[in-house]
Amino acid sequence: MKQLSLIIDNKVGTLADISFILGKARINIESIATSLVGEKAVIMLVVKDEKRAREVLESNNYKVLVSDAFVVKMQDEPGELSKLSKMLAGNGVNIEAIHVLAREGGSTLLSLKVDKAAKAEKLLNGYLVREE
């Protein structure tokens, strides 16, 4: 899975603009997370067609960073995230971004962006949700 990240000036209406641009292009946002860092807004998106989304956003003057992200499924219970993050940290893998995609039926789906993708993929094997 690919994650699109935009680092933009924090101003009123930017999210409305981005979602309008993607909606007009018939690109559905599968997952979104936002945060502020100083005067900048960070928007992380997951969409089905990341190449088209990138083209559409860049043609509207947004700088888009694309990175690999993993979708992991874990039990929705206290301490499960601790187990997963300690396992990665203990093997020298840093989690750079994480957000919840869905919670349902006693499970949680997370999107993880890490610094050492190949190593993380091996470590996360039992947790990974593979794209079809």
PETA-V361764 format. One record per helix or strand of 2 or more residues. SS is the DSSP state (h for helix, s for strand). FROM is the first residue (numbers start at 1). TO is the last residue. If there is no record, write none. Layout:
SS;FROM;TO
SS;FROM;TO
//
This chain:
s;2;9
h;14;24
s;29;37
s;40;47
h;50;59
s;65;68
s;70;75
h;80;90
s;95;104
s;107;114
h;117;123
//
